[in-house]
Amino acid sequence: MLLPLLVLLLAVLHLAERRPGLGRRAQPPRACGGEEVEAWAGSVEVPSGGRLQVNLAPLHSNSDRQRFEAQSLARRLDLGEGEPWRLVLRHVGHPGADLELGGLVVADEGGARLRPLSPPAQTEGIADPLAVLLAAPERLTAGSARTLVLWGPAPSGTPRLGGLGVSGPELVPLVPGSVAGSELDGSLVRIERFARIQPPRRGD
């Protein structure tokens, strides 16, 4: 099954973030959900058995909301240039071996574009719950599916997914296509109520 909806909680958790100097929470633009959104998909055989199906799309269908989420997330987690993306990995058919995700990367002709976010550093105090939820799992269990959140600038042309470890395919070409906006936003609607989780305050 797909990684529980808590993984996608990242898209709304940081909406609880307060803007510096203001007591009100920044509110995201409303999602439209009716338009088609640019996306990519690919499918290849896995050397150890089965097939890997890959789908890549922006986190949100609405460009204004995607931009809002990118700014909020970058500010809260001190990220570089980019925006959030959702990557769905499905291993189907013969179980085969687990696929390592630690080195996962989406690249195009210009080089690496998208990577999973690293786990929060092991320091004193409580880690930001958003950073914990955003961190990619170590592996994709054979015969399962996972939804990961990647960060970086939009890829172009025909990007490819790589870095799946010795048991995974060397590269997965991703073919441009589209996905209905309602498919992207529908999975987020039911978790809006969790958006009140706040990052820990320093000194707590």
mmCIF file of the C-alpha atoms, coordinates in Angstrom:
data_MODEL
# 
_entry.id   MODEL 
# 
loop_
_atom_site.group_PDB 
_atom_site.id 
_atom_site.type_symbol 
_atom_site.label_atom_id 
_atom_site.label_alt_id 
_atom_site.label_comp_id 
_atom_site.label_asym_id 
_atom_site.label_entity_id 
_atom_site.label_seq_id 
_atom_site.pdbx_PDB_ins_code 
_atom_site.Cartn_x 
_atom_site.Cartn_y 
_atom_site.Cartn_z 
_atom_site.occupancy 
_atom_site.B_iso_or_equiv 
_atom_site.pdbx_formal_charge 
_atom_site.auth_seq_id 
_atom_site.auth_comp_id 
_atom_site.auth_asym_id 
_atom_site.auth_atom_id 
_atom_site.pdbx_PDB_model_num 
ATOM 1   C CA . MET A 1 1   ? 0.000   0.000   0.000   1.00 0.00 ? 1   MET A CA 1 
ATOM 2   C CA . LEU A 1 2   ? 1.058   3.599   -0.429  1.00 0.00 ? 2   LEU A CA 1 
ATOM 3   C CA . LEU A 1 3   ? 2.874   5.344   2.357   1.00 0.00 ? 3   LEU A CA 1 
ATOM 4   C CA . PRO A 1 4   ? 0.103   6.487   4.725   1.00 0.00 ? 4   PRO A CA 1 
ATOM 5   C CA . LEU A 1 5   ? -1.395  9.898   4.191   1.00 0.00 ? 5   LEU A CA 1 
ATOM 6   C CA . LEU A 1 6   ? 0.758   11.166  7.017   1.00 0.00 ? 6   LEU A CA 1 
ATOM 7   C CA . VAL A 1 7   ? 3.577   11.360  4.499   1.00 0.00 ? 7   VAL A CA 1 
ATOM 8   C CA . LEU A 1 8   ? 1.552   13.866  2.504   1.00 0.00 ? 8   LEU A CA 1 
ATOM 9   C CA . LEU A 1 9   ? 0.919   15.734  5.719   1.00 0.00 ? 9   LEU A CA 1 
ATOM 10  C CA . LEU A 1 10  ? 3.956   17.816  4.785   1.00 0.00 ? 10  LEU A CA 1 
ATOM 11  C CA . ALA A 1 11  ? 1.800   19.729  2.348   1.00 0.00 ? 11  ALA A CA 1 
ATOM 12  C CA . VAL A 1 12  ? -0.360  21.108  5.116   1.00 0.00 ? 12  VAL A CA 1 
ATOM 13  C CA . LEU A 1 13  ? 1.686   20.900  8.299   1.00 0.00 ? 13  LEU A CA 1 
ATOM 14  C CA . HIS A 1 14  ? 3.703   23.967  7.466   1.00 0.00 ? 14  HIS A CA 1 
ATOM 15  C CA . LEU A 1 15  ? 0.532   25.950  6.853   1.00 0.00 ? 15  LEU A CA 1 
ATOM 16  C CA . ALA A 1 16  ? 0.468   26.272  10.621  1.00 0.00 ? 16  ALA A CA 1 
ATOM 17  C CA . GLU A 1 17  ? 3.732   28.173  10.445  1.00 0.00 ? 17  GLU A CA 1 
ATOM 18  C CA . ARG A 1 18  ? 3.372   31.762  11.580  1.00 0.00 ? 18  ARG A CA 1 
ATOM 19  C CA . ARG A 1 19  ? 4.890   34.528  9.514   1.00 0.00 ? 19  ARG A CA 1 
ATOM 20  C CA . PRO A 1 20  ? 7.564   36.452  11.385  1.00 0.00 ? 20  PRO A CA 1 
ATOM 21  C CA . GLY A 1 21  ? 6.015   39.331  13.302  1.00 0.00 ? 21  GLY A CA 1 
ATOM 22  C CA . LEU A 1 22  ? 2.425   38.263  12.661  1.00 0.00 ? 22  LEU A CA 1 
ATOM 23  C CA . GLY A 1 23  ? 0.003   36.356  14.835  1.00 0.00 ? 23  GLY A CA 1 
ATOM 24  C CA . ARG A 1 24  ? -2.081  34.988  11.990  1.00 0.00 ? 24  ARG A CA 1 
ATOM 25  C CA . ARG A 1 25  ? -1.214  31.938  9.990   1.00 0.00 ? 25  ARG A CA 1 
ATOM 26  C CA . ALA A 1 26  ? -0.413  32.326  6.330   1.00 0.00 ? 26  ALA A CA 1 
ATOM 27  C CA . GLN A 1 27  ? -3.281  30.860  4.336   1.00 0.00 ? 27  GLN A CA 1 
ATOM 28  C CA . PRO A 1 28  ? -2.695  28.906  1.111   1.00 0.00 ? 28  PRO A CA 1 
ATOM 29  C CA . PRO A 1 29  ? -4.538  29.690  -2.110  1.00 0.00 ? 29  PRO A CA 1 
ATOM 30  C CA . ARG A 1 30  ? -7.509  27.429  -2.694  1.00 0.00 ? 30  ARG A CA 1 
ATOM 31  C CA . ALA A 1 31  ? -6.959  24.458  -4.963  1.00 0.00 ? 31  ALA A CA 1 
ATOM 32  C CA . CYS A 1 32  ? -8.905  24.375  -8.212  1.00 0.00 ? 32  CYS A CA 1 
ATOM 33  C CA . GLY A 1 33  ? -8.501  20.697  -9.074  1.00 0.00 ? 33  GLY A CA 1 
ATOM 34  C CA . GLY A 1 34  ? -10.107 20.844  -12.502 1.00 0.00 ? 34  GLY A CA 1 
ATOM 35  C CA . GLU A 1 35  ? -7.137  21.333  -14.789 1.00 0.00 ? 35  GLU A CA 1 
ATOM 36  C CA . GLU A 1 36  ? -4.638  18.857  -16.163 1.00 0.00 ? 36  GLU A CA 1 
ATOM 37  C CA . VAL A 1 37  ? -1.195  19.060  -14.580 1.00 0.00 ? 37  VAL A CA 1 
ATOM 38  C CA . GLU A 1 38  ? 2.115   18.210  -16.224 1.00 0.00 ? 38  GLU A CA 1 
ATOM 39  C CA . ALA A 1 39  ? 3.477   14.927  -14.894 1.00 0.00 ? 39  ALA A CA 1 
ATOM 40  C CA . TRP A 1 40  ? 5.863   12.112  -15.800 1.00 0.00 ? 40  TRP A CA 1 
ATOM 41  C CA . ALA A 1 41  ? 5.579   8.330   -15.698 1.00 0.00 ? 41  ALA A CA 1 
ATOM 42  C CA . GLY A 1 42  ? 7.816   5.350   -16.350 1.00 0.00 ? 42  GLY A CA 1 
ATOM 43  C CA . SER A 1 43  ? 7.965   1.587   -15.917 1.00 0.00 ? 43  SER A CA 1 
ATOM 44  C CA . VAL A 1 44  ? 10.927  -0.784  -16.146 1.00 0.00 ? 44  VAL A CA 1 
ATOM 45  C CA . GLU A 1 45  ? 11.813  -4.338  -15.201 1.00 0.00 ? 45  GLU A CA 1 
ATOM 46  C CA . VAL A 1 46  ? 13.703  -4.756  -11.936 1.00 0.00 ? 46  VAL A CA 1 
ATOM 47  C CA . PRO A 1 47  ? 16.811  -6.973  -12.198 1.00 0.00 ? 47  PRO A CA 1 
ATOM 48  C CA . SER A 1 48  ? 15.830  -8.955  -9.108  1.00 0.00 ? 48  SER A CA 1 
ATOM 49  C CA . GLY A 1 49  ? 12.270  -9.495  -10.351 1.00 0.00 ? 49  GLY A CA 1 
ATOM 50  C CA . GLY A 1 50  ? 9.026   -7.661  -11.012 1.00 0.00 ? 50  GLY A CA 1 
ATOM 51  C CA . ARG A 1 51  ? 8.520   -4.183  -12.442 1.00 0.00 ? 51  ARG A CA 1 
ATOM 52  C CA . LEU A 1 52  ? 8.902   -0.726  -11.001 1.00 0.00 ? 52  LEU A CA 1 
ATOM 53  C CA . GLN A 1 53  ? 6.173   1.779   -11.883 1.00 0.00 ? 53  GLN A CA 1 
ATOM 54  C CA . VAL A 1 54  ? 7.013   5.443   -11.319 1.00 0.00 ? 54  VAL A CA 1 
ATOM 55  C CA . ASN A 1 55  ? 4.811   8.549   -11.300 1.00 0.00 ? 55  ASN A CA 1 
ATOM 56  C CA . LEU A 1 56  ? 6.133   12.072  -10.723 1.00 0.00 ? 56  LEU A CA 1 
ATOM 57  C CA . ALA A 1 57  ? 4.000   15.214  -10.347 1.00 0.00 ? 57  ALA A CA 1 
ATOM 58  C CA . PRO A 1 58  ? 3.938   18.519  -8.453  1.00 0.00 ? 58  PRO A CA 1 
ATOM 59  C CA . LEU A 1 59  ? 2.624   18.293  -4.920  1.00 0.00 ? 59  LEU A CA 1 
ATOM 60  C CA . HIS A 1 60  ? -0.345  20.502  -5.849  1.00 0.00 ? 60  HIS A CA 1 
ATOM 61  C CA . SER A 1 61  ? -2.276  21.026  -9.055  1.00 0.00 ? 61  SER A CA 1 
ATOM 62  C CA . ASN A 1 62  ? -2.809  24.754  -8.485  1.00 0.00 ? 62  ASN A CA 1 
ATOM 63  C CA . SER A 1 63  ? 0.309   26.731  -9.434  1.00 0.00 ? 63  SER A CA 1 
ATOM 64  C CA . ASP A 1 64  ? -0.365  29.481  -6.879  1.00 0.00 ? 64  ASP A CA 1 
ATOM 65  C CA . ARG A 1 65  ? -0.730  26.977  -4.084  1.00 0.00 ? 65  ARG A CA 1 
ATOM 66  C CA . GLN A 1 66  ? 2.357   25.084  -5.268  1.00 0.00 ? 66  GLN A CA 1 
ATOM 67  C CA . ARG A 1 67  ? 4.312   28.339  -5.128  1.00 0.00 ? 67  ARG A CA 1 
ATOM 68  C CA . PHE A 1 68  ? 2.956   29.138  -1.668  1.00 0.00 ? 68  PHE A CA 1 
ATOM 69  C CA . GLU A 1 69  ? 3.883   25.677  -0.386  1.00 0.00 ? 69  GLU A CA 1 
ATOM 70  C CA . ALA A 1 70  ? 7.368   25.965  -1.870  1.00 0.00 ? 70  ALA A CA 1 
ATOM 71  C CA . GLN A 1 71  ? 8.027   29.301  -0.159  1.00 0.00 ? 71  GLN A CA 1 
ATOM 72  C CA . SER A 1 72  ? 6.678   28.111  3.195   1.00 0.00 ? 72  SER A CA 1 
ATOM 73  C CA . LEU A 1 73  ? 8.561   24.835  3.099   1.00 0.00 ? 73  LEU A CA 1 
ATOM 74  C CA . ALA A 1 74  ? 11.837  26.429  2.018   1.00 0.00 ? 74  ALA A CA 1 
ATOM 75  C CA . ARG A 1 75  ? 11.594  28.984  4.813   1.00 0.00 ? 75  ARG A CA 1 
ATOM 76  C CA . ARG A 1 76  ? 10.658  26.506  7.519   1.00 0.00 ? 76  ARG A CA 1 
ATOM 77  C CA . LEU A 1 77  ? 13.259  23.849  6.654   1.00 0.00 ? 77  LEU A CA 1 
ATOM 78  C CA . ASP A 1 78  ? 15.937  26.180  5.274   1.00 0.00 ? 78  ASP A CA 1 
ATOM 79  C CA . LEU A 1 79  ? 15.932  24.582  1.830   1.00 0.00 ? 79  LEU A CA 1 
ATOM 80  C CA . GLY A 1 80  ? 17.543  25.817  -1.351  1.00 0.00 ? 80  GLY A CA 1 
ATOM 81  C CA . GLU A 1 81  ? 15.858  26.761  -4.605  1.00 0.00 ? 81  GLU A CA 1 
ATOM 82  C CA . GLY A 1 82  ? 13.061  24.444  -5.676  1.00 0.00 ? 82  GLY A CA 1 
ATOM 83  C CA . GLU A 1 83  ? 9.548   23.243  -4.971  1.00 0.00 ? 83  GLU A CA 1 
ATOM 84  C CA . PRO A 1 84  ? 7.909   20.085  -3.581  1.00 0.00 ? 84  PRO A CA 1 
ATOM 85  C CA . TRP A 1 85  ? 7.116   17.099  -5.795  1.00 0.00 ? 85  TRP A CA 1 
ATOM 86  C CA . ARG A 1 86  ? 5.423   13.785  -5.151  1.00 0.00 ? 86  ARG A CA 1 
ATOM 87  C CA . LEU A 1 87  ? 7.011   10.603  -6.420  1.00 0.00 ? 87  LEU A CA 1 
ATOM 88  C CA . VAL A 1 88  ? 4.983   7.389   -6.339  1.00 0.00 ? 88  VAL A CA 1 
ATOM 89  C CA . LEU A 1 89  ? 6.930   4.133   -6.580  1.00 0.00 ? 89  LEU A CA 1 
ATOM 90  C CA . ARG A 1 90  ? 5.138   0.815   -7.085  1.00 0.00 ? 90  ARG A CA 1 
ATOM 91  C CA . HIS A 1 91  ? 6.900   -2.537  -7.238  1.00 0.00 ? 91  HIS A CA 1 
ATOM 92  C CA . VAL A 1 92  ? 4.580   -5.035  -8.933  1.00 0.00 ? 92  VAL A CA 1 
ATOM 93  C CA . GLY A 1 93  ? 4.828   -8.629  -10.080 1.00 0.00 ? 93  GLY A CA 1 
ATOM 94  C CA . HIS A 1 94  ? 7.473   -11.011 -8.764  1.00 0.00 ? 94  HIS A CA 1 
ATOM 95  C CA . PRO A 1 95  ? 8.609   -9.772  -5.311  1.00 0.00 ? 95  PRO A CA 1 
ATOM 96  C CA . GLY A 1 96  ? 12.357  -9.644  -5.982  1.00 0.00 ? 96  GLY A CA 1 
ATOM 97  C CA . ALA A 1 97  ? 14.606  -7.651  -3.645  1.00 0.00 ? 97  ALA A CA 1 
ATOM 98  C CA . ASP A 1 98  ? 14.037  -4.425  -1.746  1.00 0.00 ? 98  ASP A CA 1 
ATOM 99  C CA . LEU A 1 99  ? 15.129  -1.236  -3.526  1.00 0.00 ? 99  LEU A CA 1 
ATOM 100 C CA . GLU A 1 100 ? 17.422  1.204   -1.748  1.00 0.00 ? 100 GLU A CA 1 
ATOM 101 C CA . LEU A 1 101 ? 16.183  4.807   -1.776  1.00 0.00 ? 101 LEU A CA 1 
ATOM 102 C CA . GLY A 1 102 ? 19.052  6.618   -0.053  1.00 0.00 ? 102 GLY A CA 1 
ATOM 103 C CA . GLY A 1 103 ? 20.668  7.752   -3.307  1.00 0.00 ? 103 GLY A CA 1 
ATOM 104 C CA . LEU A 1 104 ? 17.482  8.384   -5.272  1.00 0.00 ? 104 LEU A CA 1 
ATOM 105 C CA . VAL A 1 105 ? 17.658  11.273  -7.724  1.00 0.00 ? 105 VAL A CA 1 
ATOM 106 C CA . VAL A 1 106 ? 15.682  12.610  -10.690 1.00 0.00 ? 106 VAL A CA 1 
ATOM 107 C CA . ALA A 1 107 ? 17.936  14.119  -13.350 1.00 0.00 ? 107 ALA A CA 1 
ATOM 108 C CA . ASP A 1 108 ? 17.558  15.623  -16.806 1.00 0.00 ? 108 ASP A CA 1 
ATOM 109 C CA . GLU A 1 109 ? 19.987  16.822  -19.465 1.00 0.00 ? 109 GLU A CA 1 
ATOM 110 C CA . GLY A 1 110 ? 21.123  19.593  -17.121 1.00 0.00 ? 110 GLY A CA 1 
ATOM 111 C CA . GLY A 1 111 ? 21.998  17.241  -14.263 1.00 0.00 ? 111 GLY A CA 1 
ATOM 112 C CA . ALA A 1 112 ? 20.387  16.344  -10.929 1.00 0.00 ? 112 ALA A CA 1 
ATOM 113 C CA . ARG A 1 113 ? 17.083  18.129  -10.295 1.00 0.00 ? 113 ARG A CA 1 
ATOM 114 C CA . LEU A 1 114 ? 15.074  16.406  -7.572  1.00 0.00 ? 114 LEU A CA 1 
ATOM 115 C CA . ARG A 1 115 ? 16.126  14.554  -4.427  1.00 0.00 ? 115 ARG A CA 1 
ATOM 116 C CA . PRO A 1 116 ? 14.379  13.352  -1.265  1.00 0.00 ? 116 PRO A CA 1 
ATOM 117 C CA . LEU A 1 117 ? 14.849  15.521  1.791   1.00 0.00 ? 117 LEU A CA 1 
ATOM 118 C CA . SER A 1 118 ? 17.415  14.291  4.284   1.00 0.00 ? 118 SER A CA 1 
ATOM 119 C CA . PRO A 1 119 ? 16.332  13.158  7.758   1.00 0.00 ? 119 PRO A CA 1 
ATOM 120 C CA . PRO A 1 120 ? 16.653  15.866  10.433  1.00 0.00 ? 120 PRO A CA 1 
ATOM 121 C CA . ALA A 1 121 ? 20.072  16.038  12.067  1.00 0.00 ? 121 ALA A CA 1 
ATOM 122 C CA . GLN A 1 122 ? 20.426  14.178  15.341  1.00 0.00 ? 122 GLN A CA 1 
ATOM 123 C CA . THR A 1 123 ? 20.894  17.074  17.724  1.00 0.00 ? 123 THR A CA 1 
ATOM 124 C CA . GLU A 1 124 ? 19.628  17.947  21.153  1.00 0.00 ? 124 GLU A CA 1 
ATOM 125 C CA . GLY A 1 125 ? 15.990  18.901  21.400  1.00 0.00 ? 125 GLY A CA 1 
ATOM 126 C CA . ILE A 1 126 ? 12.902  17.835  19.485  1.00 0.00 ? 126 ILE A CA 1 
ATOM 127 C CA . ALA A 1 127 ? 13.074  17.560  15.704  1.00 0.00 ? 127 ALA A CA 1 
ATOM 128 C CA . ASP A 1 128 ? 10.579  19.495  13.618  1.00 0.00 ? 128 ASP A CA 1 
ATOM 129 C CA . PRO A 1 129 ? 7.732   17.009  12.971  1.00 0.00 ? 129 PRO A CA 1 
ATOM 130 C CA . LEU A 1 130 ? 7.491   18.223  9.399   1.00 0.00 ? 130 LEU A CA 1 
ATOM 131 C CA . ALA A 1 131 ? 11.141  17.387  8.743   1.00 0.00 ? 131 ALA A CA 1 
ATOM 132 C CA . VAL A 1 132 ? 10.615  13.936  10.237  1.00 0.00 ? 132 VAL A CA 1 
ATOM 133 C CA . LEU A 1 133 ? 7.611   13.224  8.023   1.00 0.00 ? 133 LEU A CA 1 
ATOM 134 C CA . LEU A 1 134 ? 9.360   14.552  4.931   1.00 0.00 ? 134 LEU A CA 1 
ATOM 135 C CA . ALA A 1 135 ? 12.384  12.297  5.297   1.00 0.00 ? 135 ALA A CA 1 
ATOM 136 C CA . ALA A 1 136 ? 12.432  9.520   2.698   1.00 0.00 ? 136 ALA A CA 1 
ATOM 137 C CA . PRO A 1 137 ? 12.325  5.892   3.835   1.00 0.00 ? 137 PRO A CA 1 
ATOM 138 C CA . GLU A 1 138 ? 15.524  3.887   3.467   1.00 0.00 ? 138 GLU A CA 1 
ATOM 139 C CA . ARG A 1 139 ? 14.051  1.376   1.043   1.00 0.00 ? 139 ARG A CA 1 
ATOM 140 C CA . LEU A 1 140 ? 11.072  0.301   -1.024  1.00 0.00 ? 140 LEU A CA 1 
ATOM 141 C CA . THR A 1 141 ? 10.030  -3.138  0.173   1.00 0.00 ? 141 THR A CA 1 
ATOM 142 C CA . ALA A 1 142 ? 9.587   -5.640  -2.634  1.00 0.00 ? 142 ALA A CA 1 
ATOM 143 C CA . GLY A 1 143 ? 5.967   -5.847  -3.767  1.00 0.00 ? 143 GLY A CA 1 
ATOM 144 C CA . SER A 1 144 ? 4.949   -2.596  -2.062  1.00 0.00 ? 144 SER A CA 1 
ATOM 145 C CA . ALA A 1 145 ? 4.283   1.037   -2.978  1.00 0.00 ? 145 ALA A CA 1 
ATOM 146 C CA . ARG A 1 146 ? 5.508   4.296   -1.502  1.00 0.00 ? 146 ARG A CA 1 
ATOM 147 C CA . THR A 1 147 ? 4.808   7.990   -1.934  1.00 0.00 ? 147 THR A CA 1 
ATOM 148 C CA . LEU A 1 148 ? 7.873   10.167  -1.436  1.00 0.00 ? 148 LEU A CA 1 
ATOM 149 C CA . VAL A 1 149 ? 8.263   13.912  -1.414  1.00 0.00 ? 149 VAL A CA 1 
ATOM 150 C CA . LEU A 1 150 ? 11.142  15.296  -3.453  1.00 0.00 ? 150 LEU A CA 1 
ATOM 151 C CA . TRP A 1 151 ? 12.545  18.806  -3.571  1.00 0.00 ? 151 TRP A CA 1 
ATOM 152 C CA . GLY A 1 152 ? 14.133  20.777  -6.375  1.00 0.00 ? 152 GLY A CA 1 
ATOM 153 C CA . PRO A 1 153 ? 13.497  22.750  -9.570  1.00 0.00 ? 153 PRO A CA 1 
ATOM 154 C CA . ALA A 1 154 ? 11.169  21.381  -12.233 1.00 0.00 ? 154 ALA A CA 1 
ATOM 155 C CA . PRO A 1 155 ? 12.827  18.836  -14.529 1.00 0.00 ? 155 PRO A CA 1 
ATOM 156 C CA . SER A 1 156 ? 12.633  19.296  -18.282 1.00 0.00 ? 156 SER A CA 1 
ATOM 157 C CA . GLY A 1 157 ? 12.450  17.080  -21.350 1.00 0.00 ? 157 GLY A CA 1 
ATOM 158 C CA . THR A 1 158 ? 12.550  13.376  -20.546 1.00 0.00 ? 158 THR A CA 1 
ATOM 159 C CA . PRO A 1 159 ? 14.023  13.090  -17.056 1.00 0.00 ? 159 PRO A CA 1 
ATOM 160 C CA . ARG A 1 160 ? 15.189  9.829   -15.539 1.00 0.00 ? 160 ARG A CA 1 
ATOM 161 C CA . LEU A 1 161 ? 15.078  8.318   -12.078 1.00 0.00 ? 161 LEU A CA 1 
ATOM 162 C CA . GLY A 1 162 ? 18.251  6.748   -10.736 1.00 0.00 ? 162 GLY A CA 1 
ATOM 163 C CA . GLY A 1 163 ? 20.077  5.867   -7.541  1.00 0.00 ? 163 GLY A CA 1 
ATOM 164 C CA . LEU A 1 164 ? 17.950  2.838   -6.615  1.00 0.00 ? 164 LEU A CA 1 
ATOM 165 C CA . GLY A 1 165 ? 20.821  0.716   -5.340  1.00 0.00 ? 165 GLY A CA 1 
ATOM 166 C CA . VAL A 1 166 ? 22.472  -2.429  -6.666  1.00 0.00 ? 166 VAL A CA 1 
ATOM 167 C CA . SER A 1 167 ? 19.218  -4.417  -6.719  1.00 0.00 ? 167 SER A CA 1 
ATOM 168 C CA . GLY A 1 168 ? 17.263  -1.769  -8.622  1.00 0.00 ? 168 GLY A CA 1 
ATOM 169 C CA . PRO A 1 169 ? 17.211  -0.668  -12.260 1.00 0.00 ? 169 PRO A CA 1 
ATOM 170 C CA . GLU A 1 170 ? 20.065  1.617   -13.262 1.00 0.00 ? 170 GLU A CA 1 
ATOM 171 C CA . LEU A 1 171 ? 17.743  4.251   -14.742 1.00 0.00 ? 171 LEU A CA 1 
ATOM 172 C CA . VAL A 1 172 ? 14.003  4.702   -15.190 1.00 0.00 ? 172 VAL A CA 1 
ATOM 173 C CA . PRO A 1 173 ? 13.158  7.020   -18.134 1.00 0.00 ? 173 PRO A CA 1 
ATOM 174 C CA . LEU A 1 174 ? 10.178  9.233   -17.298 1.00 0.00 ? 174 LEU A CA 1 
ATOM 175 C CA . VAL A 1 175 ? 7.864   10.101  -20.170 1.00 0.00 ? 175 VAL A CA 1 
ATOM 176 C CA . PRO A 1 176 ? 6.061   13.477  -20.065 1.00 0.00 ? 176 PRO A CA 1 
ATOM 177 C CA . GLY A 1 177 ? 2.294   13.360  -19.717 1.00 0.00 ? 177 GLY A CA 1 
ATOM 178 C CA . SER A 1 178 ? -0.432  14.809  -17.514 1.00 0.00 ? 178 SER A CA 1 
ATOM 179 C CA . VAL A 1 179 ? -2.609  13.965  -14.538 1.00 0.00 ? 179 VAL A CA 1 
ATOM 180 C CA . ALA A 1 180 ? -5.985  15.325  -13.454 1.00 0.00 ? 180 ALA A CA 1 
ATOM 181 C CA . GLY A 1 181 ? -5.638  17.986  -10.783 1.00 0.00 ? 181 GLY A CA 1 
ATOM 182 C CA . SER A 1 182 ? -8.379  16.320  -8.748  1.00 0.00 ? 182 SER A CA 1 
ATOM 183 C CA . GLU A 1 183 ? -6.181  13.241  -8.349  1.00 0.00 ? 183 GLU A CA 1 
ATOM 184 C CA . LEU A 1 184 ? -3.424  15.307  -6.778  1.00 0.00 ? 184 LEU A CA 1 
ATOM 185 C CA . ASP A 1 185 ? -5.560  17.435  -4.493  1.00 0.00 ? 185 ASP A CA 1 
ATOM 186 C CA . GLY A 1 186 ? -8.039  14.762  -3.450  1.00 0.00 ? 186 GLY A CA 1 
ATOM 187 C CA . SER A 1 187 ? -5.459  12.932  -1.355  1.00 0.00 ? 187 SER A CA 1 
ATOM 188 C CA . LEU A 1 188 ? -4.768  16.109  0.623   1.00 0.00 ? 188 LEU A CA 1 
ATOM 189 C CA . VAL A 1 189 ? -8.313  17.172  1.439   1.00 0.00 ? 189 VAL A CA 1 
ATOM 190 C CA . ARG A 1 190 ? -8.855  14.687  4.260   1.00 0.00 ? 190 ARG A CA 1 
ATOM 191 C CA . ILE A 1 191 ? -5.732  15.685  6.158   1.00 0.00 ? 191 ILE A CA 1 
ATOM 192 C CA . GLU A 1 192 ? -6.258  19.444  6.312   1.00 0.00 ? 192 GLU A CA 1 
ATOM 193 C CA . ARG A 1 193 ? -7.434  19.028  9.895   1.00 0.00 ? 193 ARG A CA 1 
ATOM 194 C CA . PHE A 1 194 ? -3.894  18.028  10.912  1.00 0.00 ? 194 PHE A CA 1 
ATOM 195 C CA . ALA A 1 195 ? -2.509  21.395  9.819   1.00 0.00 ? 195 ALA A CA 1 
ATOM 196 C CA . ARG A 1 196 ? -2.414  22.695  13.373  1.00 0.00 ? 196 ARG A CA 1 
ATOM 197 C CA . ILE A 1 197 ? 0.768   20.823  14.313  1.00 0.00 ? 197 ILE A CA 1 
ATOM 198 C CA . GLN A 1 198 ? 3.393   23.406  15.147  1.00 0.00 ? 198 GLN A CA 1 
ATOM 199 C CA . PRO A 1 199 ? 7.177   23.119  14.924  1.00 0.00 ? 199 PRO A CA 1 
ATOM 200 C CA . PRO A 1 200 ? 8.885   22.882  18.318  1.00 0.00 ? 200 PRO A CA 1 
ATOM 201 C CA . ARG A 1 201 ? 10.048  26.140  19.829  1.00 0.00 ? 201 ARG A CA 1 
ATOM 202 C CA . ARG A 1 202 ? 13.692  26.595  20.623  1.00 0.00 ? 202 ARG A CA 1 
ATOM 203 C CA . GLY A 1 203 ? 14.439  26.001  24.264  1.00 0.00 ? 203 GLY A CA 1 
ATOM 204 C CA . ASP A 1 204 ? 11.479  23.640  24.816  1.00 0.00 ? 204 ASP A CA 1 
# 
